Amino acid sequence: MGSFTGQLSHVLFSSPLWHWSPWVLVGLAFLGFTSLTLLLGLYNYFLHPVANIRGPFLAAVSPLYLVRSVWSRRLNQDIQALHRKYGRVVRIAPNELSFSSERAMRDVHNPVVPDAFTKKGTSEDLILRLVFSSTNLLTVDDEESHKRLRSALQPAFTAKAIREQQEITQFHVQKTLDSLLAAAENPNQTVSLTHELNKYVWGNVGHLSFGEPVSEEQLAHHERSKDIHAVVAPLLEYFQYLTSMPMVGTLVRLVVAGMRTMFGFSGNILGKSQLQRRIARQDGQKNFLVAILGSKESAGLSTDEIHSNMLLLLMGGYDSSAVTLSAAFYHLLTHPEHYKRLQTELRGAFSSTDEVASGNLLQLPVLNACLKETLRLVPPFNGHGSHRIAAKDVVVDDVKVPAGTLLSTDMYTMQRDPDCWAFPEEYRPERWLNEFNGAGTPFEKDVTSTWRPFALGHRGCIGREMAMHSLRMAIATIVHACDMKMVNTDFVWDRDAGNHYMWHDYDIKVTVSKA
């Protein structure tokens, strides 16, 4: 033993570093990394400020639990399973907590204490650095800047703006309906309903934004960027863990910014030169861009900020509405009794499909119930993707959260909580109808205030009403005019649709006939 120690000491201390064997260097590096990892894991498990919060062992000692969950695209189900096991608050990473209560959502997204939370250093912050080159409504952190941006964008989403732009949505709904009715000429033809709905949403949101549709080629670029993001997302989870470390965090943010420059994630979707041409072409049209430019608050927006915010409206509006439409039709087609019930309501209200566009769709209870139930089961984005860092010691749902802790509120879990909903995992649109949710009904104790697909507070979705209007019109028009049968009946959304911060890997295929 003494002879070995002497030889090791001779190698380490008597020979210059450049004379050491490569295998010795590799061994020392491995030993150092293993020791550091072990010590860090022990610290995280026993001494970390949130070590008192329960969660799985792997999540407590390393970010690998979240990395694995995001990689496998089962983030919604994995976090839900943790809450079912550990309760309303669970530790999902060494320095991250997930909450699943309405009170926690209020505490985090509508805090009483100003500047209690920040986005800087979150995976959302890293993702947005990857996509956007300048500040927008989603990326801005300080409250004054957020208020300025929201005031500048708000004119595009007033009730007056929705009425003025209704013809644009009608045009794109009709275009989609025409495509489906053309397919109905061959009753054996299989159609990707998801693809048709995606084209509708992309064309409509682009047209609403700029006064003209955005090309399908640009849609293809966006879908490819989402595929790249799905591959990069697990790495971003690990990067987020590193950002909490001094110096390393700064390096990580520089690497992410370099990746955005290298891959140009958003340049092929809407280039700045394209935006400038569209600004120059505005001629009394009614669209988001005109409303934003006409707002007095927009005078303080730079060209880069306008570009970044227009990209956000296009990409965010598309991603949320596209998945909601596919999910809505998936649930209607896998529950044909609800499809027929909705069709009966629509035909009782409108004698022809042409009348749907001018009707008051807000007054149709079955239509709105089907849409709300879809958003309950399939919120477009994962709550983990919009988390915050506690900027100071705070209390969230009676839980003390130390400064520097990451935390999120998981609406997927909250909207399927058996303590808040009857038949929480089932598609039951009747729960939203007055005749089925009163005293003595199975749904009388539903806590509908936990329905939060658009989050809440001043950072909630600014385009909520515009999106809901476009969704209602598309669903109502298509169901009124078409009978459809799902072809890929072996597809089960909860089992087969992938998810991390967004939904992936779904394609609803149908045959169509005229109703």
C-alpha positions as CSV (number, residue, x, y, z in Angstrom):
1,M,0.0,0.0,0.0
2,G,2.8,2.3,0.9
3,S,4.6,1.5,-2.3
4,F,1.5,2.4,-4.4
5,T,1.0,5.7,-2.5
6,G,4.6,6.5,-3.1
7,Q,4.3,5.9,-6.8
8,L,1.1,7.9,-7.1
9,S,2.7,10.8,-5.2
10,H,5.7,10.6,-7.5
11,V,3.4,10.8,-10.6
12,L,1.3,13.7,-9.2
13,F,3.9,15.8,-7.6
14,S,7.3,15.0,-9.2
15,S,6.3,15.1,-12.9
16,P,5.1,18.1,-14.8
17,L,1.4,18.0,-15.9
18,W,2.3,17.6,-19.5
19,H,4.3,14.4,-18.7
20,W,1.4,12.7,-17.1
21,S,-0.2,9.8,-19.0
22,P,-3.5,10.7,-20.8
23,W,-5.1,7.9,-18.8
24,V,-4.1,9.4,-15.5
25,L,-5.6,12.7,-16.6
26,V,-8.8,11.1,-17.7
27,G,-9.0,9.1,-14.4
28,L,-8.4,12.2,-12.3
29,A,-11.0,14.2,-14.3
30,F,-13.5,11.3,-13.9
31,L,-12.7,11.1,-10.2
32,G,-13.1,14.8,-9.7
33,F,-16.4,14.9,-11.6
34,T,-17.8,11.9,-9.7
35,S,-16.8,13.4,-6.4
36,L,-18.3,16.8,-7.3
37,T,-21.5,15.2,-8.5
38,L,-21.8,13.1,-5.3
39,L,-21.2,16.0,-3.0
40,L,-23.7,18.2,-4.9
41,G,-26.3,15.4,-4.8
42,L,-25.8,15.0,-1.0
43,Y,-26.1,18.8,-0.6
44,N,-29.3,19.0,-2.7
45,Y,-30.9,16.1,-0.8
46,F,-30.0,17.0,2.8
47,L,-29.0,20.7,3.0
48,H,-30.7,22.5,0.1
49,P,-33.2,25.3,1.2
50,V,-36.1,23.3,-0.2
51,A,-35.0,19.9,1.0
52,N,-38.0,19.7,3.3
53,I,-40.4,19.5,0.3
54,R,-41.2,16.0,-0.7
55,G,-40.6,14.6,-4.2
56,P,-38.8,11.7,-6.0
57,F,-35.2,11.0,-5.1
58,L,-33.9,11.6,-8.6
59,A,-35.6,15.1,-8.7
60,A,-34.1,16.0,-5.4
61,V,-30.5,15.3,-6.3
62,S,-30.3,16.3,-9.9
63,P,-32.2,17.8,-12.9
64,L,-32.3,14.4,-14.6
65,Y,-35.9,13.7,-13.6
66,L,-37.1,16.7,-15.6
67,V,-34.6,16.1,-18.4
68,R,-35.9,12.6,-18.8
69,S,-39.6,13.7,-18.6
70,V,-39.1,16.4,-21.2
71,W,-37.1,14.0,-23.4
72,S,-39.8,11.3,-23.3
73,R,-42.5,14.0,-24.0
74,R,-44.6,13.0,-21.0
75,L,-44.2,16.1,-18.9
76,N,-47.9,16.7,-18.2
77,Q,-48.5,13.2,-17.1
78,D,-45.3,12.9,-15.0
79,I,-45.9,16.1,-13.0
80,Q,-49.6,15.1,-12.5
81,A,-48.4,11.7,-11.2
82,L,-46.1,13.4,-8.7
83,H,-48.9,15.6,-7.4
84,R,-51.2,12.6,-7.0
85,K,-48.4,10.9,-4.9
86,Y,-47.0,13.9,-3.0
87,G,-49.8,16.4,-2.8
88,R,-50.4,20.0,-3.8
89,V,-46.6,20.9,-3.8
90,V,-43.9,18.7,-5.0
91,R,-40.1,19.1,-5.6
92,I,-39.5,18.3,-9.3
93,A,-35.9,19.4,-9.5
94,P,-33.2,20.3,-6.9
95,N,-34.3,23.9,-6.9
96,E,-37.8,23.8,-8.3
97,L,-41.2,23.3,-6.9
98,S,-44.5,22.6,-8.7
99,F,-47.9,23.6,-7.2
100,S,-51.3,22.4,-8.2
101,S,-53.8,24.7,-6.5
102,E,-55.8,27.7,-7.6
103,R,-54.5,29.7,-4.6
104,A,-50.9,29.0,-5.7
105,M,-51.7,30.2,-9.2
106,R,-53.0,33.5,-7.7
107,D,-50.0,33.8,-5.4
108,V,-47.5,33.3,-8.3
109,H,-49.2,35.0,-11.2
110,N,-51.2,37.7,-9.4
111,P,-49.0,38.4,-6.4
112,V,-49.8,40.9,-3.8
113,V,-46.2,41.7,-3.1
114,P,-44.6,43.6,-6.0
115,D,-41.5,42.2,-7.7
116,A,-41.9,39.0,-5.7
117,F,-41.1,36.8,-8.8
118,T,-38.9,37.1,-11.9
119,K,-38.5,35.1,-15.1
120,K,-34.8,35.6,-15.4
121,G,-33.0,32.3,-15.3
122,T,-36.1,30.1,-16.0
123,S,-36.2,27.6,-18.9
124,E,-38.9,29.9,-20.4
125,D,-36.4,32.7,-20.3
126,L,-33.9,30.5,-22.1
127,I,-36.4,29.3,-24.7
128,L,-37.4,32.9,-25.5
129,R,-33.8,33.9,-25.8
130,L,-33.5,31.0,-28.3
131,V,-36.5,32.3,-30.4
132,F,-36.8,36.0,-30.0
133,S,-34.1,38.6,-30.6
134,S,-35.7,41.4,-28.7
135,T,-38.1,42.1,-25.8
136,N,-41.8,41.2,-26.2
137,L,-44.8,40.8,-24.0
138,L,-43.8,37.3,-22.9
139,T,-40.1,37.9,-22.4
140,V,-40.2,41.2,-20.5
141,D,-39.5,40.9,-16.8
142,D,-40.0,44.2,-15.1
143,E,-43.5,45.4,-14.5
144,E,-43.3,48.9,-15.9
145,S,-42.0,47.6,-19.3
146,H,-44.7,44.9,-19.3
147,K,-47.4,47.5,-18.6
148,R,-46.0,49.6,-21.5
149,L,-46.0,46.7,-23.9
150,R,-49.4,45.5,-22.9
151,S,-50.9,48.9,-23.3
152,A,-49.4,49.1,-26.8
153,L,-50.8,45.7,-27.9
154,Q,-54.2,45.9,-26.1
155,P,-56.0,47.9,-29.0
156,A,-55.6,44.9,-31.2
157,F,-57.8,42.7,-28.9
158,T,-60.7,44.9,-27.9
159,A,-64.3,43.9,-28.7
160,K,-64.4,46.5,-31.4
161,A,-61.3,45.0,-33.0
162,I,-62.8,41.5,-33.0
163,R,-65.9,42.8,-34.8
164,E,-63.9,44.7,-37.3
165,Q,-61.8,41.7,-38.2
166,Q,-64.6,39.1,-38.2
167,E,-64.6,38.9,-42.0
168,I,-61.0,37.8,-42.0
169,T,-61.8,34.8,-39.8
170,Q,-64.9,34.0,-41.9
171,F,-62.8,34.0,-45.1
172,H,-60.4,31.4,-43.6
173,V,-63.1,29.3,-42.1
174,Q,-64.8,29.1,-45.5
175,K,-61.6,28.2,-47.2
176,T,-61.1,25.3,-44.8
177,L,-64.7,24.2,-45.2
178,D,-64.4,24.2,-49.0
179,S,-61.4,21.9,-48.7
180,L,-63.2,19.5,-46.4
181,L,-66.3,19.5,-48.7
182,A,-64.1,18.8,-51.7
183,A,-62.8,15.7,-49.8
184,A,-66.4,14.7,-49.1
185,E,-66.8,14.1,-52.9
186,N,-64.8,10.9,-52.3
187,P,-66.3,9.4,-49.1
188,N,-63.3,6.9,-48.9
189,Q,-60.7,9.6,-48.9
190,T,-58.7,10.0,-45.7
191,V,-58.0,13.6,-44.7
192,S,-55.6,14.9,-42.1
193,L,-58.0,17.1,-40.2
194,T,-55.1,18.3,-38.1
195,H,-53.3,19.6,-41.2
196,E,-56.4,21.4,-42.5
197,L,-57.0,23.0,-39.1
198,N,-53.4,24.0,-38.8
199,K,-53.5,25.8,-42.2
200,Y,-56.7,27.5,-41.1
201,V,-55.2,28.8,-37.9
202,W,-51.9,29.9,-39.5
203,G,-53.6,31.7,-42.3
204,N,-56.1,33.3,-40.0
205,V,-53.7,34.5,-37.3
206,G,-51.3,35.8,-40.0
207,H,-54.0,37.6,-41.8
208,L,-55.4,39.1,-38.5
209,S,-51.8,40.2,-37.7
210,F,-50.7,41.7,-41.0
211,G,-53.7,42.2,-43.2
212,E,-52.7,39.3,-45.4
213,P,-52.1,35.5,-44.9
214,V,-48.7,34.3,-44.0
215,S,-47.4,31.6,-46.5
216,E,-47.7,27.9,-45.9
217,E,-43.9,27.8,-46.5
218,Q,-43.5,29.9,-43.4
219,L,-45.8,27.5,-41.5
220,A,-43.5,24.7,-42.6
221,H,-40.5,26.6,-41.2
222,H,-42.3,27.2,-37.9
223,E,-43.2,23.5,-37.6
224,R,-39.6,22.5,-38.2
225,S,-38.4,25.0,-35.6
226,K,-40.8,23.3,-33.1
227,D,-39.3,19.9,-34.0
228,I,-35.9,21.3,-33.3
229,H,-37.1,22.9,-30.0
230,A,-38.5,19.5,-28.9
231,V,-35.0,18.0,-29.3
232,V,-33.3,21.0,-27.6
233,A,-35.8,21.2,-24.7
234,P,-34.2,18.6,-22.5
235,L,-30.9,20.3,-22.8
236,L,-32.5,23.6,-21.8
237,E,-33.8,21.9,-18.6
238,Y,-30.2,21.1,-17.8
239,F,-29.0,24.6,-18.8
240,Q,-31.6,26.1,-16.4
241,Y,-30.1,24.1,-13.6
242,L,-26.7,25.5,-14.4
243,T,-27.9,29.1,-14.6
244,S,-28.2,29.1,-10.8
245,M,-24.4,28.6,-10.5
246,P,-22.2,31.7,-10.5
247,M,-20.3,32.4,-13.7
248,V,-21.7,29.2,-15.3
249,G,-25.1,30.8,-15.6
250,T,-23.7,33.7,-17.6
251,L,-21.9,31.3,-19.9
252,V,-25.1,29.3,-20.4
253,R,-27.1,32.3,-21.4
254,L,-24.4,33.3,-24.0
255,V,-24.5,29.8,-25.4
256,V,-28.3,29.9,-25.8
257,A,-28.1,33.4,-27.5
258,G,-25.4,31.9,-29.8
259,M,-27.7,29.0,-30.7
260,R,-30.4,31.4,-31.7
261,T,-28.0,33.3,-34.0
262,M,-26.7,30.0,-35.4
263,F,-30.1,28.4,-36.2
264,G,-32.1,31.5,-36.9
265,F,-35.2,30.0,-35.4
266,S,-37.6,32.9,-36.2
267,G,-35.9,34.5,-39.2
268,N,-37.6,32.2,-41.7
269,I,-41.0,32.7,-40.1
270,L,-41.1,36.5,-40.3
271,G,-38.0,38.4,-41.3
272,K,-37.6,42.1,-40.3
273,S,-37.6,43.1,-43.9
274,Q,-40.9,41.4,-44.4
275,L,-42.4,43.3,-41.5
276,Q,-41.1,46.6,-42.8
277,R,-42.8,45.9,-46.2
278,R,-46.0,45.0,-44.4
279,I,-45.9,48.2,-42.4
280,A,-45.4,50.2,-45.6
281,R,-48.3,48.5,-47.3
282,Q,-50.9,49.2,-44.6
283,D,-53.8,51.1,-46.2
284,G,-56.7,51.5,-43.9
285,Q,-56.8,47.8,-43.2
286,K,-58.0,46.4,-39.9
287,N,-55.4,44.1,-38.3
288,F,-53.2,43.7,-35.3
289,L,-50.3,45.6,-36.8
290,V,-52.5,48.6,-37.7
291,A,-54.0,48.7,-34.2
292,I,-50.7,48.4,-32.5
293,L,-49.1,51.1,-34.7
294,G,-52.1,53.4,-34.1
295,S,-51.8,53.1,-30.3
296,K,-50.2,56.1,-28.7
297,E,-48.3,53.9,-26.4
298,S,-46.6,52.2,-29.4
299,A,-44.7,55.4,-30.1
300,G,-42.1,54.1,-27.6
301,L,-41.6,50.7,-29.3
302,S,-38.5,50.1,-31.3
303,T,-38.6,48.3,-34.7
304,D,-37.1,45.3,-33.0
305,E,-39.7,45.3,-30.3
306,I,-42.5,45.5,-32.9
307,H,-41.0,42.6,-34.8
308,S,-40.6,40.5,-31.7
309,N,-44.2,41.2,-30.5
310,M,-45.6,40.5,-33.9
311,L,-43.7,37.2,-34.0
312,L,-45.1,36.4,-30.5
313,L,-48.7,37.0,-31.7
314,L,-48.2,34.9,-34.8
315,M,-46.4,31.9,-33.2
316,G,-48.2,32.0,-29.8
317,G,-51.6,32.5,-31.4
318,Y,-51.0,29.6,-33.8
319,D,-49.6,27.1,-31.4
320,S,-52.4,27.5,-28.8
321,S,-55.3,27.6,-31.2
322,A,-54.0,24.8,-33.5
323,V,-53.7,22.2,-30.7
324,T,-57.0,23.3,-29.2
325,L,-58.9,22.7,-32.5
326,S,-57.3,19.3,-33.0
327,A,-58.1,18.3,-29.4
328,A,-61.7,19.6,-29.7
329,F,-62.4,17.5,-32.8
330,Y,-60.6,14.5,-31.3
331,H,-62.9,14.5,-28.3
332,L,-66.0,15.2,-30.4
333,L,-65.2,12.4,-32.9
334,T,-64.3,9.9,-30.1
335,H,-67.6,10.8,-28.4
336,P,-70.0,10.9,-31.4
337,E,-73.0,11.5,-29.1
338,H,-71.6,14.9,-28.3
339,Y,-70.8,15.6,-31.9
340,K,-74.5,14.9,-32.8
341,R,-75.7,17.0,-29.8
342,L,-73.6,19.9,-30.9
343,Q,-74.8,19.5,-34.5
344,T,-78.4,19.5,-33.4
345,E,-77.8,22.7,-31.4
346,L,-76.2,24.4,-34.4
347,R,-78.9,23.4,-36.9
348,G,-81.6,24.5,-34.5
349,A,-79.9,28.0,-34.3
350,F,-78.9,28.3,-38.0
351,S,-80.9,27.1,-41.0
352,S,-77.8,27.2,-43.2
353,T,-74.0,27.0,-42.7
354,D,-73.7,30.6,-44.1
355,E,-75.6,31.9,-41.2
356,V,-73.1,30.6,-38.6
357,A,-70.6,33.4,-39.3
358,S,-73.1,36.2,-38.4
359,G,-74.6,34.4,-35.4
360,N,-74.0,35.0,-31.7
361,L,-71.9,31.9,-30.9
362,L,-71.5,33.0,-27.3
363,Q,-75.1,32.2,-26.8
364,L,-74.8,28.5,-27.8
365,P,-74.3,26.5,-24.5
366,V,-73.3,23.2,-26.0
367,L,-70.7,24.7,-28.3
368,N,-69.1,26.6,-25.5
369,A,-69.3,23.6,-23.2
370,C,-67.4,21.4,-25.7
371,L,-64.8,24.1,-26.1
372,K,-64.3,24.7,-22.4
373,E,-64.1,20.9,-21.7
374,T,-61.4,20.6,-24.3
375,L,-59.4,23.3,-22.7
376,R,-59.9,21.7,-19.3
377,L,-58.4,18.4,-20.5
378,V,-55.9,19.8,-22.9
379,P,-54.5,23.2,-21.8
380,P,-52.4,24.4,-24.8
381,F,-49.2,25.0,-22.7
382,N,-47.7,23.3,-19.7
383,G,-47.6,25.3,-16.5
384,H,-43.9,24.3,-16.0
385,G,-43.1,26.3,-19.2
386,S,-44.3,29.6,-17.6
387,H,-42.6,29.3,-14.2
388,R,-41.0,31.9,-12.1
389,I,-38.1,32.4,-9.7
390,A,-38.8,33.8,-6.2
391,A,-37.0,37.1,-6.1
392,K,-37.4,37.2,-2.3
393,D,-38.6,34.9,0.4
394,V,-42.3,34.4,-0.3
395,V,-45.3,32.3,0.9
396,V,-47.2,30.4,-1.8
397,D,-50.3,28.5,-0.7
398,D,-49.0,28.6,2.9
399,V,-45.7,27.1,1.8
400,K,-42.5,29.1,2.6
401,V,-40.5,29.4,-0.5
402,P,-36.9,30.7,-0.2
403,A,-35.5,33.4,-2.5
404,G,-33.9,31.9,-5.6
405,T,-36.3,29.0,-5.9
406,L,-38.0,28.1,-9.2
407,L,-41.7,27.4,-8.9
408,S,-44.6,26.8,-11.3
409,T,-48.3,26.1,-11.1
410,D,-49.5,23.1,-13.1
411,M,-52.8,23.8,-14.8
412,Y,-52.9,20.3,-16.4
413,T,-52.9,18.7,-12.9
414,M,-55.2,21.4,-11.4
415,Q,-57.8,21.0,-14.2
416,R,-57.9,17.2,-13.6
417,D,-57.8,17.3,-9.8
418,P,-60.3,14.8,-8.5
419,D,-60.9,17.1,-5.5
420,C,-62.1,19.8,-7.8
421,W,-63.8,17.9,-10.7
422,A,-66.2,14.9,-11.0
423,F,-64.9,12.4,-13.5
424,P,-61.7,14.5,-13.9
425,E,-60.1,12.4,-16.6
426,E,-63.3,12.1,-18.7
427,Y,-64.6,14.3,-21.5
428,R,-67.9,15.5,-20.0
429,P,-68.9,18.8,-21.6
430,E,-72.3,18.6,-19.9
431,R,-70.6,19.7,-16.7
432,W,-70.7,23.2,-18.1
433,L,-74.4,23.2,-18.9
434,N,-76.8,24.6,-16.3
435,E,-79.2,21.7,-16.4
436,F,-76.5,19.3,-15.5
437,N,-74.4,21.1,-12.8
438,G,-77.0,22.1,-10.2
439,A,-77.8,20.6,-6.9
440,G,-78.1,16.8,-6.9
441,T,-76.1,16.4,-10.1
442,P,-72.7,14.6,-10.3
443,F,-71.1,18.0,-11.1
444,E,-72.6,20.2,-8.4
445,K,-69.2,20.3,-6.5
446,D,-67.0,21.0,-9.5
447,V,-64.7,23.9,-8.6
448,T,-64.8,25.6,-12.0
449,S,-62.6,28.5,-10.7
450,T,-59.7,26.1,-11.2
451,W,-60.3,26.2,-14.9
452,R,-57.3,28.3,-15.9
453,P,-56.0,27.4,-19.4
454,F,-55.1,31.1,-20.1
455,A,-53.5,31.6,-16.7
456,L,-54.6,34.7,-14.8
457,G,-53.6,38.2,-13.7
458,H,-52.1,40.9,-15.8
459,R,-49.8,38.4,-17.5
460,G,-52.7,36.2,-18.7
461,C,-53.2,35.6,-22.4
462,I,-53.9,39.0,-24.0
463,G,-55.5,37.4,-27.1
464,R,-57.9,35.1,-25.2
465,E,-61.2,36.5,-26.6
466,M,-59.9,36.7,-30.1
467,A,-58.7,33.1,-29.9
468,M,-62.0,31.9,-28.5
469,H,-64.0,33.7,-31.2
470,S,-61.9,32.0,-33.9
471,L,-62.2,28.6,-32.3
472,R,-66.0,28.9,-31.9
473,M,-66.4,29.9,-35.5
474,A,-64.3,27.1,-36.9
475,I,-65.9,24.4,-34.8
476,A,-69.5,25.6,-35.4
477,T,-69.1,26.0,-39.2
478,I,-67.4,22.6,-39.7
479,V,-69.8,20.6,-37.5
480,H,-72.9,22.3,-39.0
481,A,-71.8,21.4,-42.5
482,C,-69.9,18.1,-42.2
483,D,-70.3,14.6,-40.8
484,M,-66.9,13.1,-40.0
485,K,-65.6,9.8,-38.8
486,M,-62.2,9.4,-37.2
487,V,-60.0,6.9,-39.1
488,N,-57.0,6.4,-36.8
489,T,-59.2,5.2,-33.9
490,D,-56.2,3.5,-32.3
491,F,-54.8,7.0,-31.4
492,V,-55.6,7.9,-27.8
493,W,-54.7,11.5,-27.0
494,D,-53.7,11.1,-23.3
495,R,-51.5,8.1,-24.2
496,D,-50.1,9.0,-27.6
497,A,-49.9,12.8,-27.9
498,G,-46.4,13.9,-26.8
499,N,-46.0,17.0,-24.6
500,H,-43.4,19.0,-22.9
501,Y,-44.1,22.8,-22.8
502,M,-46.4,22.3,-25.9
503,W,-48.2,19.3,-27.4
504,H,-46.6,17.2,-30.2
505,D,-47.2,14.0,-32.1
506,Y,-50.9,14.2,-32.9
507,D,-52.7,13.9,-36.2
508,I,-56.4,13.4,-36.4
509,K,-57.3,11.7,-39.6
510,V,-60.9,11.6,-40.8
511,T,-63.3,10.8,-43.7
512,V,-65.8,13.5,-44.5
513,S,-69.3,13.6,-45.8
514,K,-71.8,16.4,-46.3
515,A,-74.2,16.6,-43.4
